[in-house]
Amino acid sequence: MPELSPRRRQLVLAICCMSLLIVSLDNTVLNVALPAMQKELHATVAGMQWTIDAYTLVLASLLMLAGSTADRIGRRKVFQTGLVLFTLGSLLCSLAPNLESLVAFRMVQAVGGSMLNPVAMSIITNTFTDPRERARAIGVWGGVVGISMAAGPLVGGLLVDSVGWRSIFWVNLPVGIVAFLLTWRYVPESRAPRPRRPDPVGQLLVIGLLGSLTYAIIEAPSAGWTSARILVFAALAAGSLAGLLLYEPRRADPLIDLRFFHSAPFSGATAIAVCSFAALSGFLFLNTLYLQNVRGLSALHAGLYMLPMAALTFVCAPLSGRLVGSRGPRLPLLVAGVAMTACGVLFAALDAETDDALLFTGFVLFGLGFGMVNAPITNTAVSGMPRAQAGVAAAVASTSRQIGGTLGVAVIGAVLAAGVAGTGSPRGAAYAAAFAEASRPAWWIIGGCGLCVLLVGALTSGRWARETARRTAERLEPKSAPAGGLTSADSRS
């Protein structure tokens, strides 16, 4: 990629952030619309889970393929293709006649979405080569997540209450079109110096693992955890995982380069991404259903209730990026872990839903924690890796987020579905009475995810961890560390 002027680099960052905005906004807006969709489409809790997980599942399955493909054939080309597919999928979702069609069209969206965020992060990594400047850019990137979380509930609530849930997908259309045109005009094409070859077997194993595991978790409450169907899918997931661990190290260009995980910071960032996004997806899923189905709030009022969480995420994300650039990832990760753990315990042990003061305190704590966690994940994942493999490294980090989101909705939804089974209509008194007790184990799970962020963050951000990252960078690209591996300035990240 040619050296760009500072002004041009900022423009490229803004274009990449537009893709993150529509993908992130789509998820937050969709959560607010779940009760309205559930009512119109006559869907169960499992049906609502699939509207979210069909998207995140396909996204997680294809992110690494998209990252390596972009490194091979051109990042701008893949990014533009993703914008077209995501925008088309959004249009189709707005026209879906039933739940099955909506789930299918969400998968079309996901195919496009898989070509956006990891490829955009790869473009940013190759545009901002100075470690401190890159950390600040990633902080801005994380701030866009905060914007989407702040705007999503309000925009979604307003659209659902005034026009209907289908209109939430219309927001993506103008943004997608403008981003496509700006990319074509201002983003230079770039490729990896040594492209990685396709790995179709590895891709199929990833799809088998994630698809089977998600299906087993979502459908188990209705089918039974020991039913033949669930056991078959669980066995398929285990077999796919074993196949990945045995097959990938034998390839010269694996879909998942397991050597990345010799770096403790990279492995830690992956685990933290899974835990934090599982907590986020579970948090949004639980609170959306609670505020609208149990408290009886409108979609707009439910969005307003969640503003404290969104506002804290918006404020803390760029602050976290600056802290990572100046002091490293340790402090933001510790703050994130403590805050998210405290939020889970507050809801699980003190029934925070029943008291507005505690409810808003929990929202503030979660917004603080999630706002702090995103920048360390992204920066740690890409800082210690050669820039030639930036697309793959960024895709692993993005995949970890989507896996976390998928598992969070699947597990939290399964716990909730088991607790409210047989209570009748989601708007009924029996459902409302059972909801608080049914959600208590789910909140303990969310608190446990926060504790994992705290412990793993503390373990993988010290001197020993940085040394493993340095050795890993040398193995991956022994003679090119100054160009893309760890430098002295990078070592804090």
MOVENGI-V806174 format. One record per pair of residues at least 4 apart in sequence whose ideal C-beta (glycine too) atoms are under 8 Angstrom apart, sorted by the first residue. I is the first residue (numbers start at 1). J is the second residue. Records with the same first field share a line. If there is no record, write none. Layout:
I->J / J
This chain:
1->126 / 127 / 188 / 189 / 190
2->188
4->8 / 9 / 12 / 127 / 188
5->9
6->10
7->11
8->12 / 186
9->13 / 127 / 128
10->14
11->15 / 182 / 186
12->16 / 123 / 124 / 127 / 186 / 187
13->17 / 124 / 127 / 128 / 137 / 140 / 141
14->18
15->19 / 179 / 182 / 183 / 186 / 187
16->20 / 120 / 121 / 123 / 124 / 141
17->21 / 120 / 140 / 141 / 144
18->22 / 175 / 178 / 179 / 182
19->23 / 79 / 82 / 83 / 116 / 117 / 120 / 179
20->24 / 116 / 117 / 120 / 141 / 144 / 145 / 148
21->25 / 144 / 147 / 148 / 175
22->26 / 86 / 171 / 172 / 175 / 176 / 179
23->27 / 86 / 113 / 116 / 117
24->28 / 144 / 145 / 148 / 149 / 152
25->29 / 148 / 151 / 152 / 155 / 171 / 172
26->30 / 90 / 109 / 168 / 169 / 171 / 172
27->31 / 52 / 55 / 148 / 152 / 284 / 405
28->32 / 148 / 149 / 151 / 152 / 153 / 156 / 284 / 310
29->33 / 152 / 153 / 155 / 156 / 159 / 168 / 171
30->34 / 51 / 52 / 156 / 168
31->52 / 152 / 153 / 156 / 284 / 285 / 288
32->152 / 153 / 156 / 157 / 160 / 168 / 288 / 299 / 302 / 303
33->37 / 156 / 159 / 160 / 165 / 168 / 299
34->38 / 48 / 51 / 285 / 288 / 289 / 292
35->39 / 288 / 289 / 292 / 293 / 299 / 426
36->40 / 160 / 164 / 165 / 299
37->41 / 43 / 48 / 51 / 102 / 165
38->42 / 43 / 47 / 48 / 426
40->165
41->47 / 98 / 99 / 102
42->99
43->47 / 48 / 51 / 99
44->48 / 222 / 417
45->49 / 413 / 416 / 417 / 420
46->50 / 218 / 219 / 221 / 222 / 413 / 417
47->51 / 99
48->52 / 289 / 413
49->53 / 218 / 285 / 409 / 410 / 413 / 414
50->54 / 99 / 103 / 218
51->55 / 99 / 102 / 103 / 106
52->56 / 281 / 285 / 405 / 409
53->57 / 214 / 218 / 406 / 409 / 410
54->58 / 103 / 104 / 106 / 107 / 110
55->59 / 106 / 107 / 109 / 110 / 113
56->60 / 110 / 281 / 402 / 405 / 406 / 409
57->61 / 110 / 210 / 211 / 214 / 402 / 406
58->62 / 107 / 110 / 111 / 114
59->63 / 110 / 113 / 114 / 402
60->210 / 399 / 402 / 403 / 405 / 406
61->114 / 203 / 206 / 207 / 210 / 211
62->66 / 110 / 111 / 114
63->67 / 114 / 117 / 118 / 395 / 398 / 399 / 402
64->68 / 118 / 206 / 255 / 256 / 392 / 395 / 396 / 399
65->69 / 114 / 198 / 203 / 255
66->70 / 78 / 82 / 114 / 115 / 118 / 119 / 395
67->71 / 118 / 119 / 122 / 391 / 392 / 393 / 394 / 395 / 396 / 398
68->72 / 196 / 198 / 199 / 253 / 255 / 391 / 392 / 395
69->73 / 78 / 198
70->74 / 75 / 77 / 78 / 79 / 115 / 118 / 119 / 122 / 391
71->75 / 122 / 191 / 192 / 195 / 196 / 388 / 389 / 390 / 391 / 392
72->191 / 192 / 195 / 196
73->77 / 78 / 191 / 195
74->78 / 189 / 190 / 191
75->79 / 119 / 122 / 123 / 126 / 189 / 190 / 191 / 391
76->80 / 123 / 183 / 187 / 188 / 189 / 190
77->81 / 189
78->82 / 115 / 119
79->83 / 115 / 116 / 119 / 120 / 123 / 183 / 187
80->84 / 180 / 183 / 184
81->85 / 112 / 115
82->86 / 112 / 113 / 114 / 115 / 116 / 119
83->87 / 112 / 115 / 116 / 176 / 179 / 180 / 183
84->88 / 112 / 176 / 180
85->89 / 108 / 109 / 111 / 112 / 115
86->90 / 109 / 112 / 113 / 116 / 172 / 176
87->91 / 112 / 172 / 173 / 176 / 177 / 180
88->92 / 108 / 112
89->93 / 105 / 106 / 107 / 108 / 109 / 110 / 111 / 112
90->94 / 109 / 169 / 170 / 172 / 173 / 176
91->95 / 169 / 173
92->96 / 105 / 108
93->102 / 105 / 106 / 109 / 166 / 169
94->166 / 167 / 169 / 170
95->105 / 166
96->101 / 102 / 105 / 166
97->101
98->102
99->103
100->104
101->105
102->106
103->107
104->108
105->109
106->110
107->111
108->112
109->113
110->114
111->115
112->116
113->117
114->118
115->119
116->120
117->121 / 398
118->122 / 391 / 394 / 395 / 397 / 398 / 399
119->123 / 391
120->124
121->125 / 141 / 378 / 382 / 390 / 394 / 397 / 398
122->126 / 390 / 391 / 394 / 395
123->127 / 187 / 190
124->128 / 134 / 137 / 138 / 141
125->134 / 382 / 387 / 390 / 394
126->190 / 387 / 390
127->137
128->133 / 134 / 137
129->133 / 134 / 387
130->134 / 489
131->135 / 325 / 383 / 487 / 489 / 490 / 493
132->136 / 325 / 326 / 489
133->137
134->138 / 379 / 382 / 383
135->139 / 321 / 322 / 324 / 325 / 375 / 379 / 493
136->140 / 321 / 322 / 325
137->141 / 321
138->142 / 321 / 324 / 375 / 378 / 379
139->143 / 317 / 318 / 319 / 320 / 321 / 322 / 324 / 325 / 375
140->144 / 318 / 321
141->145 / 321 / 375 / 378
142->146 / 317 / 318 / 320 / 321 / 371 / 374 / 375 / 378
143->147 / 314 / 317 / 318 / 321
144->148 / 317
145->149 / 313 / 317 / 374
146->150 / 310 / 313 / 314 / 315 / 316 / 317 / 318 / 371
147->151 / 314
148->152
149->153 / 309 / 310 / 313 / 314 / 367
150->154 / 307 / 310 / 311 / 313 / 314
151->155 / 310
152->156 / 303 / 310
153->157 / 302 / 303 / 304 / 306 / 307 / 310
154->158 / 300 / 303 / 304 / 307
155->159 / 168 / 171
156->160 / 168 / 299 / 303
157->161 / 298 / 299 / 300 / 301 / 302 / 303 / 304
158->162 / 300 / 303
159->163 / 164 / 165 / 167 / 168 / 170 / 171
160->164 / 165 / 167 / 168 / 299 / 300
161->298 / 299 / 300
163->167
166->170
167->171
169->173
171->175
172->176
173->177
174->178
175->179
176->180
177->181
178->182
179->183
180->184
181->185
182->186 / 187
183->187
191->195
192->196 / 388 / 389 / 390 / 391
193->388
194->388
196->253 / 389 / 392
197->252 / 253
198->203
199->203 / 248 / 251 / 253 / 254 / 255
200->204
201->205 / 247
202->206 / 244 / 247 / 248 / 251 / 254 / 255 / 256
203->207 / 255
204->208
205->209 / 240 / 243 / 244 / 247
206->210 / 240 / 244 / 255 / 256
207->211
208->212 / 236 / 237 / 239 / 240 / 243
209->213 / 237 / 240 / 241 / 244
210->214 / 403 / 406
211->215
212->216 / 233 / 234 / 236 / 237 / 240
213->217 / 233 / 234 / 237 / 407
214->218 / 406 / 407 / 410
215->219 / 233
216->220 / 230 / 233 / 234 / 237
217->407 / 410 / 411 / 414
218->410 / 413 / 414
219->223 / 229 / 230
220->224 / 225 / 227 / 230 / 414
221->414 / 417 / 418 / 421
222->417
223->227 / 229 / 230
224->230
225->230
226->230 / 231
227->231
228->232
229->233
230->234
231->235
232->236
233->237
234->238
235->239
236->240
237->241
238->242
239->243
240->244
241->245
242->246
243->247
244->248 / 256
245->249 / 258
246->250
247->251
248->254 / 255 / 256 / 257 / 258
249->254 / 258
254->258
256->260 / 396
257->389 / 392 / 476
259->472 / 475 / 476
260->266 / 385 / 393 / 396 / 472 / 476
261->266 / 267 / 270
262->267 / 468 / 471 / 472 / 475
263->267 / 384 / 468 / 469 / 471 / 472 / 473
264->268 / 459 / 460 / 464 / 465 / 468 / 469
265->269 / 329 / 380 / 384 / 460 / 461 / 465 / 466 / 468 / 469
266->270 / 380 / 381 / 384 / 385 / 393 / 396 / 469 / 472
267->271 / 460
268->272 / 380 / 456 / 457 / 459 / 460 / 461 / 465
269->273 / 376 / 377 / 378 / 380 / 381 / 397 / 400 / 460
270->274 / 381 / 396 / 397 / 400
271->275 / 400 / 452 / 456
272->276 / 333 / 373 / 376 / 377 / 452 / 453 / 456 / 457
273->277 / 377 / 381 / 397 / 400 / 401 / 404
274->278 / 400 / 401 / 403 / 404 / 407
275->279 / 404 / 449 / 450 / 452 / 453 / 456
276->280 / 336 / 340 / 369 / 370 / 373 / 374 / 377 / 404 / 449 / 453
277->281 / 400 / 401 / 402 / 403 / 404 / 405 / 408
278->282 / 404 / 405 / 407 / 408 / 411 / 449
279->283 / 340 / 344 / 366 / 370 / 404 / 408 / 446 / 449 / 450 / 453
280->284 / 370 / 404 / 405 / 408
281->285 / 404 / 405 / 406 / 408 / 409 / 412
282->286 / 408 / 409 / 411 / 412 / 442 / 445 / 446 / 449
283->287 / 309 / 343 / 366 / 446
284->288
285->289 / 408 / 409 / 412 / 413 / 416
286->290 / 412 / 416 / 439 / 442 / 443
287->291 / 302 / 305 / 306
288->292 / 302
289->293 / 294 / 416 / 426 / 435
290->294 / 295 / 353 / 435 / 439
291->295 / 297 / 301 / 302 / 305 / 306
292->296 / 297 / 298 / 299 / 302
293->426 / 427 / 431 / 432 / 435
294->353 / 431 / 432 / 435 / 436
296->427
297->301 / 302 / 305
298->302
299->303
300->304
301->305
302->306
303->307
305->359 / 363
306->310 / 363
307->311
308->312 / 360 / 363 / 364 / 367
309->313 / 363 / 364 / 366 / 367 / 370
310->314 / 367
311->315 / 367
312->316 / 363 / 364 / 366 / 367 / 368 / 371
313->317 / 367 / 370 / 371
314->371
315->319 / 371
316->320 / 367 / 368 / 371 / 372
317->321 / 371 / 372 / 374 / 375
318->322
319->323 / 371 / 372
320->324 / 332 / 371 / 372 / 373 / 374 / 375 / 376
321->325 / 375 / 379
322->326
323->327 / 331 / 332 / 375
324->328 / 329 / 332 / 375 / 376 / 379 / 493
325->379 / 493
327->331 / 492
328->461 / 492 / 493
329->333 / 375 / 376 / 379 / 380 / 457 / 461 / 492 / 493
330->334 / 457 / 458 / 461 / 462
331->335
332->336 / 372 / 373 / 375 / 376
333->337 / 372 / 373 / 376 / 453 / 454 / 457 / 458 / 461
334->338 / 454 / 457 / 458
335->339 / 368 / 369 / 372
336->340 / 368 / 369 / 370 / 371 / 372 / 373 / 376 / 450 / 453 / 454 / 457
337->341 / 369 / 450 / 451 / 452 / 453 / 454 / 455 / 457 / 458
338->342 / 369 / 450 / 454
339->343 / 365 / 366 / 368 / 369 / 372 / 450
340->344 / 365 / 366 / 369 / 370 / 373 / 446 / 447 / 449 / 450 / 453
341->345 / 447 / 450 / 451 / 453 / 454
342->346 / 365 / 447 / 450
343->347 / 362 / 365 / 366 / 369 / 446 / 447 / 450
344->348 / 443 / 444 / 445 / 446 / 447 / 448 / 449 / 450
345->349 / 350 / 443 / 447
346->350 / 352 / 358 / 361 / 362 / 365
347->351 / 352 / 353 / 362 / 439 / 443 / 446
348->440 / 441 / 443 / 444 / 446 / 447
350->358
351->355 / 358 / 436
352->358 / 359 / 361 / 362
353->359 / 436 / 439
354->358 / 436
355->359
356->360
357->361
358->362
359->363
360->364
361->365
362->366
363->367
364->368
365->369
366->370
367->371
368->372
369->373 / 450 / 453
370->374
372->376
373->377 / 453
374->378
375->379
376->380 / 457 / 461
377->381 / 397 / 400 / 401
378->382 / 394 / 397
379->383 / 493
380->384 / 461 / 493
381->385 / 393 / 394 / 396 / 397
382->390 / 393 / 394 / 397
383->486 / 490 / 493
384->469 / 470 / 472 / 473 / 485 / 486 / 490 / 493
385->389 / 390 / 393 / 473 / 476 / 484 / 485
386->390 / 473 / 476 / 477 / 480 / 481 / 483 / 484 / 485
387->483 / 484
388->477 / 480 / 484
389->393 / 476 / 477
390->394 / 484
391->395
392->396
393->397
394->398
395->399
396->400
397->401
398->402
399->403
400->404
401->405
402->406
403->407
404->408
405->409
406->410
407->411
408->412 / 449
409->413
410->414
411->415 / 445
412->416 / 442 / 445 / 446
413->417
414->418
415->419 / 438 / 439 / 441 / 442 / 445
416->420 / 435 / 438 / 439 / 442
417->421
418->438
419->434 / 435 / 437 / 438 / 439 / 441
420->431 / 434 / 435 / 438
423->428 / 430 / 431 / 433 / 434
424->428 / 430 / 431
425->431
426->431
427->431
428->432
429->433
430->434
431->435
434->438
435->439
436->440
438->442
439->443
440->444
441->445
442->446
443->447
444->448
445->449
446->450
447->451
448->452
449->453
450->454
451->455
452->456
453->457
454->458
455->459
456->460
457->461
458->462
459->465
460->465
461->465
462->466
463->467
464->468
465->469
466->470 / 486 / 491 / 492
467->471
468->472
469->473 / 486 / 491
470->474 / 485 / 486 / 491
471->475
472->476
473->477 / 481 / 485 / 486
474->478 / 481 / 485
476->485
477->481 / 484 / 485
480->484 / 485
481->485 / 486 / 487
482->487
485->490
486->490 / 491
487->491
